Amino acid sequence: MDRIIIKDLKIYGYHGVNPEEKRDGQNFVLDIAAELDLSRACLSDDLNDTVSYAKIIKTVAAAFNKEKFDLIERAAQYTADVILNAFPPILAVDVTLKKPEAPIRADFNYVAVEIRRERHG
């Protein structure tokens, strides 16, 4: 299966267990890999035969803060649901949601969850 890949999409968000995370927010970083058949677009060179990565980015950015979640697991699921609902040609999506500023007293690059969701039916 072919993939559209978006790496290191930075979005300021308000997800976390601590009240200050929901109040003050912090940076999140997303990696998105959308699986779909790109064979028509490869032959036609026509944007109408694919899913625009710009539209995926705009859709995710607009939806990411419609709700505030305690867990990044739930925020990642919400992101996957938004993508699958908005873009019917996408058959599956992998979402890695990184939280580089998690309020943990340790030296780390980021904490993250990675999920894969597939279209059913």
Backbone as CSV, one residue per row, in Angstrom:
resi,resn,N_x,N_y,N_z,CA_x,CA_y,CA_z,C_x,C_y,C_z
1,MET,0.853,-1.182,0.000,0.000,0.000,0.000,0.894,1.239,0.000
2,ASP,0.441,2.252,-0.693,1.168,3.517,-0.768,0.874,4.350,0.479
3,ARG,1.735,5.331,0.730,1.578,6.131,1.947,1.868,7.601,1.678
4,ILE,1.094,8.455,2.317,1.407,9.880,2.425,1.943,10.065,3.839
5,ILE,3.120,10.667,3.950,3.778,10.776,5.248,3.981,12.242,5.611
6,ILE,3.590,12.571,6.817,3.798,13.913,7.380,4.615,13.714,8.651
7,LYS,5.794,14.317,8.705,6.703,14.134,9.840,6.862,15.432,10.623
8,ASP,6.854,15.303,11.928,7.160,16.412,12.833,6.241,17.618,12.664
9,LEU,4.943,17.352,12.550,3.953,18.423,12.511,3.807,18.983,13.925
10,LYS,4.166,20.243,14.102,4.137,20.860,15.424,2.804,21.587,15.619
11,ILE,2.134,21.253,16.719,0.861,21.881,17.068,0.884,22.197,18.561
12,TYR,0.491,23.398,18.915,0.364,23.767,20.325,-0.977,23.252,20.801
13,GLY,-0.994,22.510,21.908,-2.229,21.883,22.361,-2.417,21.953,23.856
14,TYR,-3.578,21.474,24.280,-4.014,21.587,25.674,-4.449,20.229,26.229
15,HIS,-3.613,19.224,26.060,-3.910,17.881,26.528,-2.965,17.517,27.654
16,GLY,-3.497,16.824,28.666,-2.671,16.373,29.774,-3.503,16.164,31.019
17,VAL,-2.956,15.406,31.925,-3.646,15.085,33.178,-3.629,16.274,34.137
18,ASN,-2.553,17.036,34.127,-2.405,18.145,35.067,-3.213,19.362,34.624
19,PRO,-3.838,20.066,35.573,-4.652,21.235,35.231,-3.885,22.300,34.442
20,GLU,-2.614,22.507,34.773,-1.841,23.525,34.058,-1.603,23.151,32.595
21,GLU,-1.603,21.859,32.288,-1.436,21.444,30.891,-2.655,21.844,30.064
22,LYS,-3.811,21.700,30.650,-5.043,22.099,29.952,-5.207,23.622,29.932
23,ARG,-4.681,24.289,30.937,-4.796,25.748,31.014,-3.744,26.441,30.146
24,ASP,-2.482,26.068,30.306,-1.378,26.767,29.650,-0.983,26.164,28.314
25,GLY,-1.215,24.873,28.134,-0.855,24.197,26.899,0.627,23.912,26.779
26,GLN,0.983,23.247,25.699,2.368,22.898,25.416,2.475,22.429,23.973
27,ASN,3.695,22.255,23.513,3.922,21.789,22.151,3.719,20.287,22.051
28,PHE,3.124,19.870,20.944,2.995,18.468,20.576,3.584,18.320,19.179
29,VAL,4.057,17.129,18.870,4.620,16.847,17.552,3.976,15.563,17.046
30,LEU,3.453,15.617,15.812,2.769,14.467,15.237,3.490,13.959,14.000
31,ASP,3.561,12.644,13.892,3.942,11.971,12.658,2.693,11.232,12.190
32,ILE,2.354,11.423,10.921,1.158,10.814,10.350,1.561,10.073,9.085
33,ALA,1.117,8.826,8.965,1.315,8.054,7.743,-0.045,7.518,7.318
34,ALA,-0.532,8.012,6.193,-1.846,7.624,5.680,-1.665,6.651,4.524
35,GLU,-2.323,5.499,4.617,-2.227,4.497,3.563,-3.407,4.612,2.614
36,LEU,-3.098,4.628,1.328,-4.111,4.703,0.291,-3.481,4.275,-1.026
37,ASP,-4.308,4.066,-2.027,-3.833,3.689,-3.343,-3.508,4.954,-4.132
38,LEU,-2.237,5.140,-4.429,-1.794,6.334,-5.160,-1.517,6.054,-6.633
39,SER,-1.877,4.876,-7.117,-1.521,4.506,-8.486,-2.124,5.447,-9.529
40,ARG,-3.367,5.868,-9.346,-3.971,6.818,-10.308,-3.217,8.139,-10.333
41,ALA,-2.914,8.673,-9.160,-2.196,9.947,-9.084,-0.797,9.823,-9.692
42,CYS,-0.174,8.670,-9.506,1.162,8.468,-10.080,1.135,8.534,-11.604
43,LEU,0.042,8.103,-12.197,-0.082,8.118,-13.659,-0.640,9.434,-14.194
44,SER,-1.602,10.013,-13.456,-2.309,11.193,-13.975,-1.616,12.514,-13.651
45,ASP,-0.840,12.549,-12.575,-0.236,13.796,-12.089,-1.311,14.824,-11.748
46,ASP,-2.463,14.341,-11.264,-3.624,15.183,-10.969,-3.916,15.123,-9.468
47,LEU,-3.971,16.283,-8.839,-4.238,16.362,-7.398,-5.570,15.723,-7.020
48,ASN,-6.520,15.719,-7.929,-7.823,15.116,-7.652,-7.757,13.602,-7.483
49,ASP,-6.653,12.986,-7.883,-6.503,11.539,-7.779,-5.727,11.113,-6.535
50,THR,-5.553,12.030,-5.591,-4.858,11.722,-4.350,-5.550,12.465,-3.213
51,VAL,-4.977,12.415,-2.042,-5.416,13.226,-0.915,-4.315,14.248,-0.671
52,SER,-4.662,15.495,-0.645,-3.683,16.562,-0.450,-3.102,16.509,0.961
53,TYR,-1.779,16.429,1.055,-1.151,16.450,2.385,-1.403,17.782,3.071
54,ALA,-1.546,18.863,2.296,-1.870,20.166,2.888,-3.238,20.129,3.555
55,LYS,-4.196,19.448,2.928,-5.539,19.335,3.526,-5.520,18.467,4.772
56,ILE,-4.702,17.416,4.768,-4.584,16.591,5.975,-4.049,17.451,7.116
57,ILE,-2.999,18.223,6.850,-2.399,19.074,7.880,-3.411,20.089,8.393
58,LYS,-4.117,20.764,7.504,-5.107,21.767,7.920,-6.223,21.134,8.736
59,THR,-6.667,19.951,8.342,-7.749,19.265,9.046,-7.307,18.857,10.445
60,VAL,-6.113,18.291,10.561,-5.596,17.875,11.864,-5.369,19.092,12.760
61,ALA,-4.766,20.133,12.214,-4.492,21.339,13.014,-5.788,21.961,13.526
62,ALA,-6.828,21.981,12.703,-8.107,22.564,13.117,-8.805,21.717,14.179
63,ALA,-8.640,20.400,14.109,-9.356,19.503,15.022,-8.613,19.231,16.321
64,PHE,-7.303,19.409,16.337,-6.481,18.952,17.457,-6.890,19.556,18.794
65,ASN,-7.399,20.755,18.797,-7.766,21.404,20.055,-9.262,21.654,20.206
66,LYS,-10.069,20.923,19.464,-11.521,21.053,19.656,-11.942,20.501,21.007
67,GLU,-11.164,19.554,21.515,-11.408,18.981,22.839,-10.083,18.916,23.583
68,LYS,-10.151,18.839,24.902,-8.965,18.686,25.740,-9.028,17.301,26.378
69,PHE,-7.989,16.508,26.117,-7.955,15.143,26.634,-6.903,15.016,27.734
70,ASP,-7.160,14.120,28.677,-6.170,13.814,29.702,-4.986,13.065,29.089
71,LEU,-5.282,12.100,28.257,-4.265,11.181,27.750,-3.894,11.472,26.302
72,ILE,-2.604,11.341,25.994,-2.205,11.475,24.592,-2.717,10.283,23.778
73,GLU,-2.990,9.162,24.446,-3.606,8.031,23.753,-4.940,8.441,23.139
74,ARG,-5.749,9.152,23.924,-7.064,9.596,23.432,-6.906,10.661,22.352
75,ALA,-5.963,11.576,22.511,-5.727,12.605,21.497,-5.270,11.977,20.178
76,ALA,-4.447,10.929,20.248,-4.011,10.234,19.036,-5.179,9.519,18.358
77,GLN,-6.029,8.881,19.154,-7.220,8.211,18.605,-8.128,9.220,17.922
78,TYR,-8.363,10.347,18.563,-9.196,11.408,17.999,-8.623,11.883,16.663
79,THR,-7.306,12.051,16.608,-6.646,12.485,15.380,-6.838,11.460,14.267
80,ALA,-6.664,10.185,14.580,-6.877,9.130,13.585,-8.315,9.109,13.099
81,ASP,-9.265,9.246,14.018,-10.684,9.274,13.640,-10.986,10.440,12.706
82,VAL,-10.447,11.606,13.008,-10.664,12.796,12.184,-10.151,12.551,10.763
83,ILE,-8.968,11.986,10.649,-8.379,11.732,9.331,-9.217,10.725,8.545
84,LEU,-9.574,9.616,9.172,-10.346,8.597,8.467,-11.731,9.112,8.075
85,ASN,-12.342,9.932,8.917,-13.664,10.474,8.593,-13.608,11.537,7.503
86,ALA,-12.548,12.309,7.462,-12.456,13.417,6.508,-12.007,12.984,5.119
87,PHE,-11.290,11.871,5.033,-10.677,11.479,3.767,-10.979,10.018,3.444
88,PRO,-12.109,9.746,2.791,-12.508,8.359,2.485,-11.475,7.529,1.715
89,PRO,-10.639,8.109,0.847,-9.653,7.254,0.168,-8.591,6.658,1.098
90,ILE,-8.414,7.242,2.274,-7.403,6.725,3.215,-7.955,5.465,3.877
91,LEU,-7.225,4.372,3.719,-7.674,3.079,4.221,-7.162,2.783,5.624
92,ALA,-6.025,3.375,5.968,-5.448,3.176,7.304,-4.554,4.372,7.604
93,VAL,-4.372,4.624,8.899,-3.516,5.742,9.296,-2.730,5.354,10.543
94,ASP,-1.456,5.703,10.525,-0.599,5.576,11.702,-0.379,6.979,12.251
95,VAL,-0.604,7.126,13.537,-0.397,8.416,14.195,0.578,8.213,15.355
96,THR,1.665,8.959,15.322,2.576,9.016,16.462,2.430,10.402,17.063
97,LEU,2.034,10.455,18.318,1.833,11.728,19.005,2.911,11.863,20.074
98,LYS,3.787,12.849,19.876,4.919,13.076,20.773,4.631,14.267,21.683
99,LYS,5.067,14.134,22.917,4.885,15.185,23.917,6.277,15.535,24.459
100,PRO,6.972,16.459,23.785,8.357,16.747,24.178,8.498,17.527,25.479
101,GLU,7.427,18.164,25.930,7.501,18.970,27.149,6.676,18.369,28.286
102,ALA,6.527,17.051,28.272,5.765,16.388,29.332,6.349,16.765,30.693
103,PRO,5.485,17.048,31.663,5.969,17.490,32.976,6.510,16.333,33.813
104,ILE,7.684,15.868,33.400,8.343,14.755,34.081,9.751,15.211,34.451
105,ARG,10.156,14.958,35.670,11.502,15.338,36.104,12.496,14.280,35.644
106,ALA,12.901,14.417,34.383,13.881,13.497,33.809,14.417,14.133,32.533
107,ASP,15.551,13.659,32.100,16.146,14.134,30.856,15.692,13.205,29.729
108,PHE,14.806,13.684,28.871,14.280,12.870,27.776,14.020,13.763,26.567
109,ASN,13.947,13.144,25.414,13.663,13.858,24.169,12.160,14.106,24.024
110,TYR,11.382,13.059,24.215,9.920,13.162,24.206,9.334,11.845,24.701
111,VAL,8.091,11.903,25.120,7.295,10.702,25.352,6.286,10.656,24.210
112,ALA,5.792,9.466,23.882,4.904,9.366,22.726,4.039,8.128,22.801
113,VAL,2.984,8.161,22.016,2.198,6.963,21.721,2.132,6.842,20.203
114,GLU,2.021,5.616,19.769,1.888,5.356,18.339,0.720,4.401,18.155
115,ILE,-0.230,4.796,17.309,-1.387,3.937,17.065,-1.570,3.753,15.559
116,ARG,-2.243,2.681,15.205,-2.628,2.414,13.822,-4.125,2.118,13.822
117,ARG,-4.838,2.789,12.953,-6.270,2.548,12.822,-6.596,2.320,11.353
118,GLU,-7.496,1.366,11.111,-7.866,1.008,9.749,-9.350,1.249,9.545
119,ARG,-9.678,1.585,8.313,-11.079,1.773,7.945,-11.748,0.391,7.885
120,HIS,-12.936,0.299,8.427,-13.673,-0.973,8.390,-14.934,-0.785,7.547
121,GLY,-15.261,-1.835,6.819,-16.509,-1.800,6.052,-16.357,-1.633,4.640
